[in-house]
Amino acid sequence: MKLHEFQSKALLSARGVNVPEGQVALTPSEAREAAKALGVDRIAVKSQVLAGGRGLAGGVRLVSSTGEVETAAAAMLGRTLITEQTGPAGCRVNRVLIEAAVRPVRSLYLSLLVDAARAEIAILAGAEGSEDIEQRLQSGETRLERLSLGTGDALEKAVVTGLAQRLGLGSGLHSAFASLVDQLRLAFVELDATLIELNPLVVTEAGNFVAVDVKMIIDDNALFRHPELVALREEHDGDEIELVAQNRRLNYLRMDGNIGLAVNGAGLGLATLDMVRAANGSAANFMDIRTTATSLDVAHGFTLLLNNPAVRSILVNVHGGGMQPCDTIADGLGIAMRRTGRTCPVIVRLAGNNAEYARFRFANFGCKVIDCPDMWTAVNRAVSAAHGERS
C-alpha cells in the first residue's frame, strides 16, 4: 500500500523524524490559508499523487507569497499530473501539501527497503539526493552505500559512523545521523513497511537533518495489525477495483489481455501467467484467491472478470488445499454467472481437496465448463477460446 507524502511524513514525524512544517489543502483558498498560518517567506506547493518525478513534471513549485501559493494550487488541483512513473494516463491531483521550504546546506539520499533476494532489510544511502536519482545511478554519476539490517536489529554505533563518514558527513553530524537511522529502523519494523525513502534528506545550517520528501510503502498483508493505516488506504487514490478486491480476500491486478485468470496461490498464479504467455495468450488480470476467501468473495472476483468486456475466456487453475477446497471456487463462479447473466468459455483445471465435488457443483449451477486434466492443456484451450477458435 503506497502512502501519500503527507501521510508518510505524519507517521515519521510522530516517531521523531524532522519534517518541514506543513498542511494539506483541498482548494486554492485552503492553500492560501495554510500558507498564511506558516508565516514564512519561502513556501513549497506540492501535488499529492502516488508517483515520483513530480518536480520535473511541474507538480512542485517554490513561491514567496500567499497569493502565489493560491495561484500555484489552483493550477495543480483537479488537473492530471503526468510523470515518468504515472505513465501516459497520469494521476489526478486532489490535494496539495503546503510546506515551509527548507534551505539545505547538503542534500542526501537515504532509504530502508526489503531486499527480497537476500531476505533482509537493507539501508541504501547516497552522498547526493536528487529527483533524478535513478538516472544518475544508471549513468554512474552517483553511487549508493549499502548496509544490512538483517531482520531489523539495531546497528552498532561504529557501523553507522562508518556510513556517515563514507557519505562525507562531519563528526559533528554523526550522532544525529545515527539517531535518524535508528528512528527509521524502528518505524520500518513497527509499521511493517517495505520501503521508506527520504529523497532528499537535507542538512540545514543549524546541523539538523530534515526529510524534505518521503515515500513510504506498507505491506498490505500486515494491515490486519494496523487498523489505523487501513483508514489511510481509504483516502489514497489507487485503483478502486483493486482496493475492493483486497477487502474481498483477493489479490487482484488488472492487465490488458483477454483471458480472465482465477488461481489460488501466488506461485501458481505466476506460473499460470508464464504459461499463458508461452502459449501466445494474454492475461486480462492476475487474481490470487486467498485461503480465507468465501464463495461470495470468490463470486466478487469472477464478477470482475465477467464484467470486463475485454475478457473472451476464463481460465480457472486451482489446487484445493485444507483451507480452500475446490468447491468454494466452483460456487463462486456459479453465483457470479447468475448475477451477471454473462457466459463465456470457462476452462478449468481442478486438483486436490473436493475437486470431484466441485465438478458436481458446476453441473448444479449449470456452468458449462471445459474440464482439463493438466495445466498446459487448460492454458492452450483458454488461449484458443480467447482467439475465437472452437474447442
Secondary structure, DSSP 4 states (H G I P E B T S, - for coil): -EE-HHHHHHHHHTTT-----EEEESSHHHHHHHHHHHT-S-EEEEE--SSS-TGGGT-EEEESSHHHHHHHHHHHTTSEE--TTT-TT-EE---EEEEE----SEEEEEEEEEETTTTEEEEEEES---TTHHHHHHHTS---EEEEEETTPPPPHHHHHHHHHHTT--GGGHHHHHHHHHHHHHHHHHTTEEEEEEEEEEE-TTS-EEESSEEEEE-GGGGGG-HHHHHHHHHS-S-HHHHHHHHTTEEEEE-SSSEEEEESSHHHHHHHHHHHHHTT--BSEEEEEPTT--HHHHHHHHHHHHT-TT--EEEEEEEE-SSS-HHHHHHHHHHHHHHH-----EEEEEEETTHHHHHHHHHHHT--EEE-SSHHHHHHHHHHHHTT---
